[in-house]
Amino acid sequence: MCRIKFTHIYKRLFSSFSTADVASNYLHNPINSFLSNRALDFNSLLQIHAYIITTGNTDNIFIASKLIAHYASLNQPHSSAKVFDFLSFKDHFLWNSVIKAHFSNGKYAEALDFFSKMWFCNTMPNQFTIPIVVSACAEVGSLFFGMNVHGMVTKLNLFYGNSAVGSSFVYTYSKCGAMEDASVVFDDILMKDVVAWTALIIGYVQNGESEKGLECLSEMHRIGGNSERPNFRTLEGCFQACGHLGALVEGRCLHGLAVKSGIVSSHIVQSSILSMYSKCETVEDAHLLFEEIVVKDLFSWTLIIGVYAKLGNVYECFNMFLKMKADGIHPDGGGNQLFAFQFC
């Protein structure tokens, strides 16, 4: 890495600063200037990294944290790990950086491995560490690891009642099917915000307890504070619940809430409402909403055609299919099979 040739601009800017300048005045040296550039490509980052090594600044925690973040943003978490390994001193901020670098690139097992190393090195996690680690447990389906982290947090009385930490545990327990544990954690959160409520609601819906999910929304709406107002993710889960239950009246009320809240323009919410009307077999509501969707993608077209297919209206199925093609949307192989099945 050290043999990479520097471009003229790097040489010109770096030549005016000594090694001592880099080490003592991070905020005003050219390394910081270049690392503050979010548009760095991989080769440019390698050149800067090479200069950092040659000037003996690999132990500068500020520079290292930015290198770790930049490599992660370029989908190079293994390079982030190498930067981290070179450091002789690692505080919780640097541990968080390398854990996040792997989590953000889908390397969940590696993120958990770094957390284990952090713990064995007697570095205490903070309120930023736990949500990432617990979310990684959810992604790999490791209920056991998540419960161990929960036990550690409880035993050491770390961040008790913290909404971000609590929400991450609710999400993990929900995704692993442990809704009783998720509910207990939720009750312990002192200041319940929309993230915590949404995690619990979606957890109930995804675990086949849609009625409880809607009950939670009702309670959330009753409390009615600014932090408890549903967002598009909350409503997405609730529309799924209405679809599962065939609860058309509740679904229409939620549709009105989405309009009133200004969330109905969200593509995710529109698709969720359309899916709900499809499952409730109400073609009029579904068609009216479909016409209001500005950007109609393959998923939206498939849903509206599915509504007509479910009701046995082959003519409208074929008519909507032709309109879809005229709109420039063409199904792939799987989509063609779906439409063929619907028309039969």
BADO-547871 format. One line per 2 residues: number of its first residue (from 1); for each residue y, z, x of N, C-alpha, C. Coordinates in pm, whole numbers, always signed. Atoms other than C-alpha are relative to their C-alpha. Layout:
# residues N
NUM	Y,Z,X,Y,Z,X,Y,Z,X  ...
//
This chain:
# residues 344
1	-120,+0,+82,+0,+0,+0,+126,+0,+87  -118,-14,-84,+238,+83,+287,+39,-130,+67
3	-29,+125,-69,+217,-269,+427,+65,-105,-90  -65,+94,+90,+369,-433,+122,+142,-26,+48
5	-133,+36,-48,+683,-620,+226,+105,+30,-107  -109,-28,+93,+1007,-502,+70,+87,-123,-19
7	-96,+108,+24,+1240,-749,-91,+132,+38,+66  -128,-25,-65,+1590,-784,+54,+82,+106,-72
9	-81,-97,+76,+1743,-582,-226,-45,+143,+26  +50,-133,-30,+1514,-285,-158,+46,+43,+139
11	-39,-32,-136,+1587,-300,+216,+149,+35,+8  -144,-20,-7,+1960,-323,+160,+40,+135,-59
13	-37,-126,+64,+1980,-28,-76,-59,+121,+71  +66,-113,-62,+1729,+194,+99,+54,+29,+140
15	-41,-17,-139,+1872,+138,+449,+120,+92,+14  -120,-84,-7,+2188,+331,+363,-31,+147,-22
17	+37,-139,+24,+1993,+650,+294,-107,+43,+98  +102,-53,-91,+1800,+863,+538,-106,+72,-79
19	+107,-76,+64,+1479,+1047,+465,+53,+132,-54  -56,-128,+43,+1677,+1370,+442,+78,-15,-129
21	-75,+24,+124,+1902,+1217,+178,-94,-5,-119  +95,+16,+109,+1601,+1126,-33,-56,+134,-43
23	+62,-129,+30,+1452,+1473,-8,+99,+98,-61  -94,-104,+39,+1771,+1670,-61,+87,-37,-119
25	-92,+41,+107,+1967,+1463,-312,-66,-102,-90  +81,+90,+83,+1723,+1315,-559,+84,-76,-102
27	-73,+61,+110,+1973,+1247,-833,+90,-115,+43  -93,+103,-44,+2191,+1022,-616,-61,-94,+104
29	+59,+91,-98,+1939,+835,-404,-55,-124,-69  +43,+127,+61,+1818,+478,-459,-137,+6,-62
31	+134,-12,+60,+1462,+588,-537,+15,+37,-148  -23,-39,+139,+1585,+763,-849,+58,-115,-80
33	-62,+114,+68,+1795,+459,-934,-104,-101,-44  +103,+99,+33,+1495,+228,-922,-102,+57,-99
35	+98,-59,+89,+1258,+471,-1093,+56,+23,-140  -62,-14,+132,+1508,+508,-1377,-1,-131,-77
37	+9,+131,+64,+1459,+139,-1451,-131,-12,-77  +121,+3,+83,+1215,+123,-1742,-69,-136,+1
39	+55,+136,+2,+1160,-250,-1691,-74,-35,+129  +71,+27,-125,+980,-212,-1357,-135,-65,-26
41	+134,+55,+8,+678,-435,-1312,-88,+67,+105  +95,-71,-85,+367,-329,-1124,+29,-22,+148
43	-25,+30,-141,+451,-504,-796,+125,+71,+51  -123,-70,-39,+803,-358,-787,-27,+149,+16
45	+34,-142,-8,+662,-13,-853,-80,+29,+126  +76,-17,-123,+416,-57,-566,+92,+2,+122
47	-94,+4,-111,+704,-144,-333,+76,+132,+13  -71,-128,-1,+897,+166,-433,-93,+112,+45
49	+98,-102,-37,+584,+378,-401,-27,-4,+150  +23,+15,-144,+525,+239,-52,+114,+62,+79
51	-116,-58,-70,+877,+337,+51,-3,+152,-8  +8,-145,+18,+828,+686,-90,-100,+60,+100
53	+101,-48,-93,+515,+726,+122,+52,-4,+144  -47,+15,-138,+676,+596,+442,+113,+97,+34
55	-109,-94,-25,+972,+831,+401,-43,+145,-20  +53,-135,+10,+748,+1132,+343,+43,+76,-124
57	-46,-65,+123,+857,+1202,-13,-107,+9,-108  +107,-6,+99,+518,+1211,-181,-10,+137,-66
59	+7,-134,+56,+561,+1585,-241,+121,+35,-87  -117,-24,+84,+890,+1550,-428,-45,-5,-146
61	+57,-9,+134,+793,+1668,-777,+76,-86,-101  -78,+82,+93,+1077,+1481,-950,-39,-147,+13
63	+41,+138,-25,+986,+1152,-787,-143,-22,-47  +141,+13,+38,+615,+1213,-844,-16,-10,-152
65	+12,+2,+146,+663,+1282,-1215,+41,-136,-57  -42,+132,+47,+849,+953,-1258,-101,-107,+37
67	+104,+95,-39,+586,+763,-1063,-118,+7,-96  +112,-20,+92,+314,+912,-1282,+29,-65,-135
69	-39,+57,+130,+503,+813,-1597,+6,-152,+4  -12,+146,-11,+575,+460,-1473,-138,-66,+8
71	+135,+57,-9,+214,+392,-1374,-70,+6,-136  +61,-13,+133,+104,+521,-1714,+54,-105,-96
73	-61,+100,+89,+350,+290,-1892,-49,-141,+30  +55,+131,-39,+194,-2,-1701,-152,-4,-13
75	+145,-8,+25,-157,+97,-1816,-79,+19,+129  +65,-28,-128,-247,+227,-1469,-18,+151,+18
77	+13,-145,-12,-351,+590,-1529,-72,+44,+127  +68,-36,-125,-579,+585,-1223,+100,+9,+115
79	-106,-9,-101,-268,+521,-1010,+82,+127,-21  -68,-127,+29,-97,+812,-1186,-78,+115,+60
81	+85,-106,-54,-392,+1026,-1084,+10,+8,+152  -11,+2,-146,-361,+917,-721,+131,+64,+46
83	-128,-64,-31,+6,+1015,-715,-12,+151,-14  +17,-142,+28,-86,+1350,-864,-85,+67,+108
85	+90,-59,-99,-367,+1411,-615,+67,+21,+135  -70,-12,-128,-128,+1364,-320,+89,+123,+6
87	-94,-113,+4,+87,+1656,-433,-66,+128,+48  +54,-128,-48,+38,+1985,-252,+30,+112,-99
89	-35,-99,+101,+211,+2181,-529,+5,-67,-136  +7,+59,+134,+140,+2113,-895,+37,+107,-102
91	-37,-93,+105,+329,+2297,-1167,-46,-54,-136  +48,+40,+132,+260,+2279,-1541,+63,-132,-45
93	-66,+125,+36,+512,+1994,-1576,-77,-120,+54  +76,+110,-61,+314,+1772,-1337,-138,-12,-63
95	+129,+5,+69,-16,+1868,-1499,+16,-68,-136  -26,+64,+129,+131,+1773,-1836,+19,-150,+15
97	-27,+142,-22,+246,+1441,-1692,-128,-79,+20  +123,+75,-29,-95,+1338,-1561,-95,+4,-120
99	+82,-7,+122,-273,+1460,-1877,+51,-101,-103  -60,+94,+95,-30,+1262,-2093,-22,-144,+44
101	+21,+136,-52,-69,+957,-1865,-136,-54,-42  +135,+44,+38,-441,+944,-1942,-16,-6,-152
103	+10,+0,+146,-409,+1035,-2310,+66,-124,-59  -75,+114,+55,-149,+763,-2376,-68,-133,+28
105	+74,+123,-31,-386,+506,-2223,-143,+4,-54  +132,-7,+63,-686,+609,-2432,-108,+60,+86
107	+98,-64,-89,-855,+794,-2145,-10,+148,-38  +0,-135,+55,-921,+1100,-2356,-89,+96,+78
109	+91,-86,-76,-1218,+1237,-2162,+63,+40,+133  -67,-30,-126,-1019,+1212,-1838,+114,+99,-21
111	-108,-94,+31,-726,+1392,-2002,-56,+142,-13  +64,-131,+15,-960,+1677,-2097,-49,+53,+134
113	+46,-41,-133,-1101,+1681,-1745,+116,+57,+81  -118,-51,-72,-752,+1725,-1598,+44,+135,-57
115	-36,-129,+59,-685,+2006,-1845,-93,+110,+52  +96,-98,-53,-1002,+2183,-1730,+37,+39,+143
117	-40,-27,-139,-888,+2148,-1368,+128,+84,+3  -124,-76,+9,-545,+2279,-1465,-29,+147,-26
119	+36,-137,+36,-702,+2588,-1618,-67,+71,+117  +69,-62,-113,-929,+2652,-1319,+94,+23,+118
121	-101,-21,-106,-623,+2623,-1091,+100,+109,-38  -84,-111,+46,-468,+2912,-1285,+143,-42,-34
123	-130,+46,+48,-181,+2700,-1415,+1,+11,-152  -4,-24,+143,-85,+2814,-1762,+54,-121,-75
125	-53,+109,+83,-43,+2543,-2026,+122,+49,-77  -114,-38,+84,+270,+2537,-2239,-8,-71,-134
127	+3,+56,+136,+366,+2416,-2585,-10,-151,-1  +14,+145,-7,+363,+2056,-2463,-142,-41,+41
129	+136,+30,-46,+17,+2074,-2307,-100,-1,-115  +104,-23,+100,-183,+2201,-2601,-12,-113,-103
131	+16,+108,+98,-102,+1932,-2863,-68,-124,+56  +63,+118,-60,-200,+1653,-2622,-148,+24,+21
133	+140,-31,-30,-522,+1824,-2518,-82,+8,-128  +73,-16,+125,-623,+1915,-2872,-16,-134,-71
135	+11,+134,+59,-548,+1562,-2994,-105,-83,+73  +105,+69,-77,-770,+1431,-2713,-138,+44,-48
137	+127,-51,+55,-1048,+1655,-2848,-34,-73,-130  +22,+70,+127,-1003,+1490,-3188,-47,-142,+25
139	+32,+140,-26,-1021,+1140,-3040,-142,-18,+51  +138,+11,-51,-1352,+1208,-2862,-98,+74,-90
141	+87,-70,+94,-1485,+1413,-3154,-61,+126,+56  +54,-119,-64,-1531,+1723,-2940,+53,+126,-69
143	-38,-121,+72,-1506,+2009,-3189,-18,+123,+89  +30,-114,-87,-1660,+2246,-2931,+115,+24,+98
145	-110,-13,-97,-1388,+2176,-2671,+125,+48,-72  -118,-39,+76,-1118,+2206,-2937,-4,+146,-40
147	+14,-140,+37,-1253,+2541,-3053,+21,+91,+120  -21,-79,-121,-1257,+2667,-2695,+149,+11,+33
149	-145,-3,-24,-893,+2568,-2651,+68,+91,-102  -56,-85,+105,-812,+2736,-2982,-23,+147,+33
151	+30,-138,-39,-987,+3051,-2865,+88,+48,+113  -85,-35,-114,-790,+3047,-2541,+142,+28,-46
153	-136,-16,+51,-460,+3003,-2724,+13,+130,-79  -2,-122,+81,-546,+3285,-2965,-11,+125,+87
155	+24,-117,-86,-674,+3524,-2697,+121,+35,+84  -117,-23,-86,-369,+3481,-2477,+130,+8,-79
157	-117,-7,+89,-135,+3484,-2778,+106,-103,+40  -90,+107,-41,+13,+3153,-2668,+49,-78,-123
159	-62,+88,+99,+254,+2980,-2905,-49,+28,-142  +48,-33,+134,+131,+3166,-3214,+102,-46,-105
161	-86,+46,+108,+272,+3000,-3524,+79,-125,+31  -74,+121,-38,+416,+2703,-3331,-50,-119,-82
163	+38,+108,+91,+420,+2404,-3566,-71,-115,+72  +61,+112,-72,+340,+2136,-3306,-141,+34,+45
165	+132,-43,-44,+50,+2334,-3164,-94,+14,-119  +83,-19,+119,-78,+2433,-3507,-40,-131,-65
167	+29,+130,+61,-54,+2078,-3642,-107,-75,+76  +102,+70,-80,-261,+1946,-3353,-139,+57,-26
169	+130,-61,+33,-537,+2196,-3433,-45,-42,-141  +34,+45,+136,-522,+2104,-3804,-55,-142,+5
171	+44,+140,-14,-555,+1737,-3709,-140,-8,+61  +129,+6,-69,-847,+1801,-3474,-113,+53,-87
173	+103,-55,+88,-1042,+2026,-3710,-28,-94,-117  +17,+93,+112,-982,+1778,-3993,-82,-120,+42
175	+70,+120,-46,-1100,+1481,-3791,-146,+29,+32  +138,-40,-31,-1411,+1675,-3690,-73,+54,-123
177	+65,-41,+124,-1483,+1764,-4055,+0,+149,-27  -2,-146,+17,-1406,+2136,-4021,+125,+40,-79
179	-119,-21,+81,-1161,+2168,-4310,+32,+147,-23  -27,-143,+16,-1202,+2544,-4351,+82,+53,+118
181	-74,-41,-119,-1086,+2596,-3994,+140,-60,-1  -130,+65,+7,-805,+2345,-4046,+93,+76,-95
183	-79,-73,+98,-687,+2538,-4352,+47,+135,+53  -36,-131,-58,-693,+2872,-4167,+114,-16,+101
185	-105,+25,-99,-485,+2730,-3882,+131,-33,-70  -120,+39,+74,-242,+2575,-4129,+71,+122,-57
187	-58,-121,+59,-190,+2910,-4302,+71,+86,+104  -60,-80,-108,-104,+3067,-3964,+129,-60,+56
189	-123,+63,-50,+177,+2819,-3893,+120,+63,-71  -113,-73,+58,+502,+3008,-3945,+99,-93,-70
191	-95,+96,+56,+733,+2711,-4003,-73,-133,-21  +80,+119,+30,+532,+2438,-4174,+92,-120,-23
193	-81,+120,+16,+695,+2098,-4126,-84,-113,-58  +70,+113,+62,+600,+1754,-4259,-122,-42,+82
195	+114,+37,-84,+368,+1694,-3962,-121,+86,-34  +109,-92,+33,+160,+2002,-4043,-56,-30,-139
197	+45,+31,+136,+148,+1923,-4416,-78,-131,-3  +66,+131,+0,+54,+1561,-4350,-137,+8,+63
199	+130,-15,-66,-225,+1659,-4111,-102,+62,-95  +92,-66,+94,-377,+1888,-4376,-35,-92,-116
201	+23,+90,+115,-335,+1640,-4664,-95,-112,+37  +85,+111,-43,-487,+1349,-4474,-140,+51,+34
203	+130,-59,-31,-764,+1579,-4353,-86,+16,-124  +75,-16,+126,-865,+1666,-4709,-44,-135,-56
205	+32,+132,+56,-850,+1304,-4820,-113,-67,+77  +101,+67,-83,-1056,+1173,-4529,-134,+73,-1
207	+125,-75,+7,-1315,+1446,-4581,-51,+13,-144  +54,+6,+135,-1373,+1362,-4947,+52,+106,-95
209	-58,-102,+87,-1152,+1635,-5096,+140,-44,-43  -128,+60,+36,-879,+1417,-5242,+82,+87,-95
211	-73,-86,+93,-792,+1663,-5520,+78,+107,+74  -69,-101,-80,-707,+1930,-5263,+117,-62,+74
213	-109,+68,-68,-498,+1676,-5078,+122,-14,-90  -111,+15,+95,-289,+1609,-5390,+60,+136,-37
215	-51,-135,+26,-263,+1984,-5456,+94,+44,+112  -86,-33,-115,-118,+2026,-5107,+134,-72,-11
217	-125,+74,+17,+138,+1754,-5179,+87,+67,-106  -73,-68,+107,+235,+1934,-5500,+66,+127,+52
219	-55,-123,-58,+283,+2259,-5309,+112,-33,+98  -102,+45,-96,+477,+2078,-5037,+128,-39,-74
221	-114,+44,+80,+702,+1923,-5302,+69,+119,-66  -56,-119,+65,+749,+2263,-5471,+91,+77,+95
223	-81,-71,-100,+876,+2421,-5149,+132,-73,+21  -116,+87,+7,+1113,+2130,-5117,+106,+9,+107
225	-99,-2,-108,+1290,+2199,-4786,+8,-134,+71  -17,+126,-73,+1417,+1924,-4559,-119,-31,+90
227	+112,+21,-92,+1127,+1977,-4318,-130,-26,-74  +122,+21,+78,+875,+1952,-4604,+4,-129,-82
229	-5,+125,+75,+982,+1615,-4741,-106,-97,+54  +107,+90,-46,+691,+1368,-4730,+56,-123,+70
231	-37,+126,-67,+713,+1074,-4492,-102,-106,-38  +88,+110,+42,+530,+743,-4509,-146,+30,+29
233	+138,-38,-29,+218,+891,-4348,-55,+93,-107  +41,-92,+107,+207,+1168,-4607,-37,-78,-125
235	+24,+77,+122,+235,+922,-4894,-119,-95,+16  +116,+87,-24,-19,+689,-4735,-129,+75,-33
237	+118,-81,+28,-276,+970,-4747,-14,+31,-148  +4,-34,+142,-182,+1062,-5104,-36,-120,-87
239	+40,+120,+74,-211,+704,-5229,-149,-27,+17  +145,+11,-20,-557,+695,-5074,-74,+96,-91
241	+62,-99,+88,-639,+1012,-5267,+0,-48,-145  -8,+52,+138,-519,+858,-5595,-99,-114,-21
243	+95,+110,+9,-727,+549,-5525,-143,+50,-9  +136,-57,+3,-1038,+757,-5456,-31,+62,-136
245	+21,-71,+126,-989,+954,-5778,+24,-87,-122  -38,+84,+115,-872,+664,-5994,+113,+62,-78
247	-109,-74,+65,-565,+877,-6067,+124,-89,-11  -108,+97,+15,-330,+607,-6196,+133,+67,-32
249	-125,-67,+38,-73,+842,-6353,+65,+64,+123  -52,-63,-122,-36,+1042,-6032,+47,-105,+101
251	-37,+107,-91,-27,+719,-5833,+134,-62,-35  -129,+56,+43,+259,+583,-6041,+115,+98,+30
253	-102,-101,-33,+449,+911,-5994,+34,-5,+148  -22,+9,-145,+401,+883,-5619,+75,-128,+36
255	-72,+125,-22,+518,+522,-5634,+149,+21,-26  -140,-31,+30,+837,+646,-5798,+64,+86,+107
257	-51,-86,-107,+874,+914,-5531,+30,-82,+125  -21,+86,-117,+838,+649,-5261,+127,-83,-15
259	-122,+77,+26,+1111,+440,-5424,+123,+89,+14  -112,-94,-4,+1339,+742,-5465,+31,+44,+142
261	-18,-46,-138,+1285,+847,-5103,+39,-112,+94  -34,+113,-86,+1353,+498,-4971,-110,-38,+96
263	+113,+26,-90,+1008,+484,-4811,-80,-121,-45  +82,+107,+56,+871,+209,-5034,+12,-130,+78
265	-16,+123,-80,+1005,-58,-4798,-93,-3,+120  +95,-4,-111,+756,+58,-4535,-122,-85,-32
267	+114,+88,+22,+482,-200,-4495,-128,+80,-21  +118,-86,+13,+224,+77,-4458,-7,+58,-141
269	-3,-58,+134,+333,+240,-4784,-28,-107,-106  +24,+109,+96,+339,-92,-4970,-148,-36,-7
271	+143,+33,-4,-14,-171,-4858,-83,+111,-63  +72,-114,+57,-128,+180,-4955,+11,+3,-152
273	-19,+3,+145,+22,+151,-5303,-82,-114,-61  +74,+116,+50,-131,-193,-5350,-150,+29,-1
275	+141,-38,-7,-469,-60,-5240,-35,+98,-111  +22,-98,+106,-436,+230,-5485,-9,-69,-136
277	+3,+72,+127,-354,-2,-5777,-126,-86,-11  +122,+80,-2,-645,-220,-5674,-120,+84,-43
279	+113,-88,+33,-887,+73,-5694,+9,+52,-143  -19,-45,+138,-736,+180,-6026,-9,-116,-100
281	+21,+119,+81,-786,-177,-6157,+117,-28,-95  -117,+32,+82,-431,-218,-6286,+72,-118,+62
283	-47,+123,-61,-343,-577,-6212,+151,-20,-16  -143,+21,+23,+8,-569,-6362,+83,+74,+105
285	-73,-78,-99,+133,-290,-6137,-19,-58,+140  +30,+55,-133,-40,-442,-5836,+78,-128,+24
287	-68,+129,-18,+110,-785,-5896,+151,+18,+15  -144,-25,-11,+463,-650,-5948,+36,+50,+140
289	-26,-51,-134,+445,-457,-5623,-19,-109,+105  +27,+107,-96,+294,-753,-5440,+118,-96,+11
291	-115,+91,+0,+587,-971,-5543,+120,+61,+71  -112,-67,-66,+825,-709,-5400,-17,+8,+152
293	+25,-8,-144,+661,-715,-5055,+66,-120,+68  -76,+107,-67,+890,-913,-4825,-89,-77,+95
295	+88,+64,-98,+641,-982,-4546,-144,+22,-45  +137,-9,+51,+300,-1055,-4696,-97,-46,+109
297	+98,+36,-103,+21,-1046,-4437,-137,-22,-65  +135,+28,+51,-350,-1124,-4469,-56,+118,-78
299	+50,-120,+67,-426,-765,-4565,+56,+10,-142  -62,-7,+133,-177,-773,-4855,-58,-104,-95
301	+58,+107,+82,-308,-1106,-4982,-144,+35,-40  +139,-36,+29,-666,-981,-4957,-7,+105,-109
303	+0,-106,+100,-582,-673,-5162,+31,-54,-139  -37,+50,+134,-411,-861,-5447,-109,-92,-54
305	+112,+84,+44,-692,-1117,-5458,-118,+87,-41  +108,-93,+34,-935,-826,-5459,+17,+63,-136
307	-27,-56,+133,-765,-682,-5767,-49,-95,-108  +43,+100,+98,-821,-1005,-5959,-151,-19,+3
309	+145,+18,-13,-1174,-1039,-5825,-75,+114,-67  +65,-117,+58,-1261,-686,-5933,-2,-6,-152
311	-8,+13,+146,-1153,-771,-6287,-64,-129,-51  +72,+120,+38,-1349,-1096,-6284,+87,-119,-33
313	-93,+110,+28,-1043,-1321,-6302,-8,-101,+114  +24,+97,-107,-1174,-1608,-6088,+117,-97,+13
315	-110,+96,-4,-887,-1839,-6185,+116,+54,+84  -111,-58,-75,-618,-1601,-6050,-37,+23,+146
317	+47,-15,-138,-829,-1533,-5742,+26,-129,+77  -13,+129,-67,-834,-1901,-5657,+147,-40,+10
319	-142,+33,+1,-467,-1944,-5754,+74,+75,+111  -65,-79,-104,-357,-1660,-5523,-46,-43,+139
321	+52,+48,-128,-580,-1794,-5248,+77,-125,+45  -76,+121,-33,-402,-2131,-5264,+145,+34,+38
323	-136,-42,-33,-62,-1958,-5264,+5,+61,+140  +7,-62,-132,-167,-1761,-4959,-1,-106,+110
325	+8,+108,-99,-258,-2077,-4769,+132,-77,+7  -130,+69,+2,+67,-2242,-4879,+107,+83,+71
327	-94,-90,-67,+247,-1937,-4739,-26,+8,+150  +28,+4,-143,+93,-2009,-4399,-95,+107,+48
329	+97,-103,-38,-164,-1728,-4404,-140,-58,-15  +134,+56,+1,-514,-1840,-4312,-100,+108,+41
331	+99,-102,-35,-813,-1602,-4321,-88,-44,+115  +94,+33,-107,-1045,-1581,-4023,-139,-17,-60
333	+137,+21,+49,-1422,-1624,-4046,-44,+106,-97  +38,-109,+88,-1472,-1281,-4195,+73,-7,-132
335	-79,+13,+122,-1191,-1343,-4443,-55,-107,-91  +57,+108,+80,-1345,-1671,-4557,-124,+47,-74
337	+121,-52,+64,-1673,-1494,-4627,+37,+93,-114  -44,-92,+103,-1485,-1229,-4822,+45,-75,-125
339	-49,+76,+113,-1309,-1483,-5039,-114,-72,-72  +114,+68,+61,-1629,-1678,-5096,-79,+96,-87
341	+73,-102,+76,-1796,-1357,-5210,+75,+34,-129  -78,-36,+117,-1509,-1276,-5444,-6,-108,-107
343	+0,+108,+97,-1509,-1618,-5606,-135,-13,-70  +131,+5,+63,-1881,-1597,-5671,-10,+104,-111
//
